[in-house]
């Protein structure tokens, strides 16, 4: 029977490596000391295998990826050092167990090797999110095999379940292992960081660090991904998989260090398994939380959102477009406007389709038409399945009349959406979109959507919306 010897959170800033950061690395001395202590802890435990989950390997929107080459290699040349090269033996027996369990549970897993890399233009080599933690580990201990996993942008519940499956595979093996979650916390602690400052950054870091101190992985697994996006983090999904891996276990954790140099939050944490909780799986609790959240949203729907939901549910269930109900408000039945319907699943976009100018005889007709299109015709996604309907959340934007503006200075990303047009090309972006921080971002994205490369000669229009949740 396999044993879980320990688990860790490692940050992965290249600057902390002496051969890359030089004297600059000393600004992150607490982090350097922290990763050294984590590495010493791993050396004491002497695992046969290290499982690491990273944000920076081959990443897919619908699958977890796992390296399947016998020999794994990587380097840090893109960070200016041509001498740091790494080679690891892959634990293929454990990899096969994990992949097999994931397939049985319906969690797609991309098996990354040289052939896959050639076919899909994916780099099969080990990423810096893995190499930087292992650079420090190898200074203390290197007699281990590796399992290299990159999380996918799948639902948190599936990531958590995937972590459970990794644990099951480990316990069914004869391996002594440690698990490393690789990731940095907020990249928005100050304007010195790689992204603009966001107040969510400090809040995110404070809450995650506190959860780690308490060993509170249930709240980590349930954390709002949207808030994490605003904070600009890359560790949350790694920690969600780790949370699943630790499901049902009694834990002892220690946050060794936390600091925020360079505008980025770096946390080091180590933990050990003290036994089983004896109170069953946390997975069911997290599932219940999700169901309760959806029920609460359903109870608060206004007539616009309810109509969007009912129209998509009716179409997916019957294959037909529902008729406009007669008991709606006068505004829905008698007024006309452009409408966008956005659908999300697990806090992730699942579809968004709309009309700038009305094409139906009423707002109600516009909502019905665009809700069906958002769920079945958005080219970025597969059509919504019947079994997904219970998990989908809706919003409806009713567009006001657009007005021509003379410059970007007349935009406000919170108040106004933008339309950029040039000839027959036109791109639109709604206001108050997550990840859009400036009017320049807003216009740039609208141009990309329209296939417009040069802003010269473009017409800019702004519009307001009434957003219904």
N, C-alpha and C positions, 0 to 999 in steps of 0.2 A: 504493500500500500504506500502511495506517495505521501510526502509530507510537505506542508507549507512552512518554511523556516522563517519567512519574514516578508514584509512588503514596504514599498518606499515611494515617495514622490521626489523625483529629481527634476530641477529646471535644466534648461539646455542652452544658455547663452554662449555663443562661441568666444566671447570676450574673456571668459574666465579661464580659458586655456592659455598657459604661459606662452606657447609658441605662436599664438594668434593675438592675444590681447596685450602682451607685454606689460608695461607698467600700468596701463589703463585698467587691467583686470583688478588691481588693488582697490578700485572703487566698489567692487563687489566682494570684499574680503569675507564678510559674513557668509555669503553663499559659497565661496571656495571652502571655508572651514566646514560648512554644513555638508557639502558633497563629500568631503574627505572623511567626515565622521560616518556618513552613510556607507561609504566604501569600506571603512574599517569594520563596520558591523557585518557587512556581507562577507568579508574575509574571515571573520570569526565563525560564521555559520557554514562556510564552505559548501555552497549549493552545487549540485551536479548540473543544474540547468537554471538559467535566468530567462524569465519571460518578460518581455518589455513591450509596452504599447505606446505608440508615438503618434503625434499629429502630422508628421512631416514625410512619411513614406507615401507610396501610391495610394491616393485617396479617391473614393467613389461615393456618389450620392446614395447608392442603393446597396452597398456591400461593404463588408469588412475585408481587408486584404491581409494575407499572411505569406511570408516568404517560404518557398519550397525548394530552393536550390540546396544541394548538399553542403556546399561551402559558401558562406556569406561574406561579402567583402564591402568595403567602403573607404572613403577618404574625405578630407576636409579641404580639398584644393580650392573650392569656391570661396573659402574664407581666407585665402592668401597663403596657405601653407601646403607645400607640395610633398612634405616628408611624412606627414601623419597618415599612415595607411593601416587598415584593420582587417583581420580575417577571423572568422568564427566558424565552428562546426555547428550546423543546424541539427536540432533534435527532431529528426523527421518522424520518428515513432509518435512523439507527442503531438507534432503538427497534424499527423494523419488522424489521431484521436479527436483533436479539436475540430478539424474540418468535418469529420464524419458526424459528430454530434450537432454541429451547426446546420448541416444539410438536413438532418432529421427534424430539426426544429424550425426549418424554413427560414433560416438566417443566411442570406447569400454570402459566400466567401470567395473572393478572388485569389487564386493561387498564383503568386508572383514568382516567375523564373525568367531566364533569358529569353525563352521563346515568347512568353506573354509580353515581355518588354518590347520585343521586336514587332510583334503584331499590333500592339496598341500604343506604341510610342511612349512607354512607361519606363522609367529608370528602375531596374531591379536591384540596384545597389542599396546598401544600408544608408539611411538618412542621418542628418546631424542631430535630430531629436533622439536618436539612439546612440550615436557615436560619442557625443559629448558626455552623457552619464557614464558610458562604458570606458571612456578614456580615464576617468578617475577610478573606476572599479579595477581596471586592469593594472593600475599602479600598485594595488594591494593584492589582487587575486585574479587569476586568469584561467584557472582550471575548470571551465564550465562549457556546456553547450548553450546555444541560444535559440529562443523562439521569438521571432520578430513579427509583430502585428501592428498594422495601422488601422485606427478606428475609421469607420465610415460615417457618413452623414445620415445615418438611419435613426430611427426613433430612440429616445433614451431608454424606453422599456426594452427594446431589442438589444441595445448595448448592454444593459444590465443583465438580461438573459444570457447574452454571449459570455459575460463574465462568469455566470454560474456554470456554464458549460465548460469553460476553461478549468474551473475548480474541479468539476467532476472528472475531467480527463486526467488531471494531475493526481487526484486521489485514487484513480483506477490504475495508475502507473506505478512504477517502483522508483520514482524520481524524488529527490530532495530538491525543492525549488524555492526561489524567491521571485517576487513579482515587482517590476518597476513600472510605475506610471510616469511617463515623461511629459512635461508640460510647464509652461510659464503661466503665471497668473495675468493680471491686467497689463496690457500694453498702452494704457491710456492714463497713467498716473500723473503725467505732466506733458507739456508740449515738447519736452526733450525726447520723448519716446517716438517710436516709429509711426504712431498715429496721433491725431489731435487729442488734447486732454478731454476727458469725460468724467463727470462726477461719479458715474456708476463704477468706475475703476476702483476707487478706494473702498467703496461699499462692498463690492464683490470680493476683493482681497480680504477685507476684515472678516466677512462672513465665512468664506471658505477656510481661512486659517483657523477660525474658532471651531468650525465643524471638525477639522482635522485634529485639533487638540482634544476634542471631546470623543473622537472616534465615531462621530455621528455621520455615517455614510448613507443613512436613509435620506437625510435632508440634502446631501450632496446629489444623490441619484434623482431627487425630485426637483432640483434647482431649475429655475426658469432659464431656458436656453436663450430667450430673447434678451434678458438682462445680461447674460454672459456675453452675447454678441455686442451689446452696447459697451461693455467693459473692455472688449478687445482681448479676450483670453484665448489660450489654446490648450488648457489643461483639463477643462471640465469634462469632456467626453472620455479622456483617459481615466479620470477619476470615477466616472460612472461605470466603466468596465471594471475597474478595481473594486468598486462597491459591490457589483454582482459577484465578483470573485470571492469576496469576503462574506457573502450572504449566509446568515445563520451561525456565524462564528463569534465567539467572545474575543474581544480585541484589546490590546494595549497599544496606545499610540503616543508619539512624542514629536512635536514640531521642533526641529533642531534649530532652524533659523528662518527669518523672513526679513527681507529688505526690498527697497524699490529704487535702486540706482538706474540711471539711463531712462527713467520714466516707465520701467517695467517691473512687475512684482515677481520676485523669486522666492519660492518657499521650498525648504527641504524638510521631509517628514520620514520617520521610520516607525514601523509597527511590528507587533508579533501577535500570533494567535495563541490565546490562553485556553481554548477549548470550544465547546459548542454552547450556544445560547440556551438551547432547550426550549425555545418558544416558537419554533417553526421558521419558515422563510419570510424574509422581508418583501420578497417579490409581490406577494399577494397584497401587502399593505400599500405598496407603490401603485399597483394596478387599481386598487380601490380609490386612492387619492386622485388618480387620473379620471376615473369614472365619476367621482363626486364633482370634480372641476367642470366636466362637460355638462353634467346635470344642472349645475349652478348657472352656467352660461345659457343653457336652454331656457331656464326659468326666467332669465332677464332679457330675452330676445324682444326687440320691438317688432312691429308689423313688417318692416322692410326686410329685416334679417330672417324672420320666420318664413316669409314668402320665398326668399332665396333658398333656404334650406329645404322647404317643402317641394319646391320645383325640381331641385336636383334629385332628391330622394324619389320623387314620383317618376322622373325620367329613367333613372338607373333601375328602378324596380319594374317598370312597365315598357320602357322603350318608346314612350309617347310623351309629348309635351302637355303639361297640365293646362287646363283652362283657367282664365283669371277668376278668382273667387269674387263673389258679388258683395261680400261684407267688408270691403276694404275702405279706407278713408278716401275722401274726395281728392286729395292730392295724389294718391296712388292711382286712382281710377281716371282722373280728368286731366292731370298735368303731364307734360312731356319734358324729358331731360335726358342728357347722356348719363349712363350709369356704368360703374365698374363693380364687379363682384369678385371678391378675393376669398379664397378658401385656404385654410391651413389645417395641418394634421401634426400633432405632437409639437406645436409651436413652429413648425416649418412650413414654408409656402408649398401648397399643393396645386395651385392654379389661380390665375387671375386673367379675366377677359372683360372688356368693356367697350362702350361706344362713346365717342366724343360728342357727336350730335345724335339726337334721338332717331331711332329707326322704327320704333313701334308707336302705337297710338296712345300709349300711356306709360307712366313710370313703372306701373305694375308689369306690363308686358315686357318692358326693357329689362327688369330684374329677372323675370322668368327666363327670358332668352339668354341673358348673359350668365346666369347661374349655371344653366345647363352647359354652356360653352366653356365656362371656367373649369367645370368638372370633367368634360369629355373632349375638348378641342384645343386646350392649351398645348402647343407643340413641345413644350419642355417636359411634359409629364405624360405618363400613361393614363388612360381614362380611369376615373374613380370606379372601384369595384363596390359591389353591394355590401360586402363585409366591412368596408372602410367607413361607411356612412355614419356609423355611431360615434366615430372619433373625429369628425370634421367640424371645424368652427368657421363661421362665416362673418364677413363684414361687407357692407354695401356703401359705396360712395356715389352720391348724387351730385353731378357736376353743375356748377353755375356757368353763366355765359362767359366765354373767353374774351379777353381784351388784349390788344396789341400793346407791347411795351417797347421802349427804345433801347434798354440795356439790362444786363443781368442785375444791376444795382436795384432794380425795382422788384426783385424777387425776394420772398421770405419762405424758406423751405418748410416752415411749420404751417404757414397760412395759405400759400399758393402752390398749386401744381403748375407745370410748365408744358407748353407745346412748342416744339422746334420744327420748322418746316422749311423746305428748300425745293422748289419745283414740285414734283409729284411725291417727294419723300416727306414723311411726317412722323415724329416720335413724341410720345407723351409720357410724363412721369407724374404720379400723384403726389400731393404734399405729405409731409410728416412720415417719410419712409425710413425704416431702420437702416442704418449704415450710410445714409445720405446726410453729410454733415454741413455742406456749403451749397450755395446756389450754383457755384461752378461744377460741383459734383452732379447736381440735379440736371443741369443743361448737358453735361458731358454724357450722362447715361441716356438721356432722351435722344441725343444725337446718335449714339451707338445703336439704339433700338431702331432708328430710322435708316441707318446705314449712311449717315452724313459724316464726312470726315473733316470738313472745314467750316467753321462757324461764319466765315465771310459770306454775305449774301443771304443769310438765314433770317427768317421772320420768327420773332419770339412772342409768345402769347402766355398770359397767366390766367389762372382761373381758381376760384374757390370751390370747396366741396362741403357738403354736409355728410359726415361719416356716421354710419349706423353700425353698432356692434351687436 
